[in-house]
Amino acid sequence: MSDDGNTNPSRHAPWIIGWFILDAIVALAPPIYWAVDGNRTAILGLPAVVTYFVAVAVFITASIVVAYVAEARSGEAG
């Protein structure tokens, strides 16, 4: 095995870790009651549930892109 002199494991910025934790909370704990309460509120012409999941997808995608850019700037991305 080769030793590149890096004895410390890669450390991620705390704000990136926090953002990913928030991603997990938002994605895994959606407001399920919207789907079963019978209320068909429209947001931008879509049911609120669909709008919620589209917003979650955009939020998670943005967090991945921003984390990659942040690590690329620090030289850790590979």
NORZIDA-V976519 format. One record per pair of residues at least 12 apart in sequence whose ideal C-beta (glycine too) atoms are under 6 Angstrom apart, sorted by the first residue. I is the first residue (numbers start at 0). J is the second residue. Records with the same first field share a line. If there is no record, write none. Layout:
# NORZIDA-V976519
I->J / J
This chain:
# NORZIDA-V976519
9->75
15->66
18->62
22->59 / 62
25->55
26->55
33->47 / 48
34->48
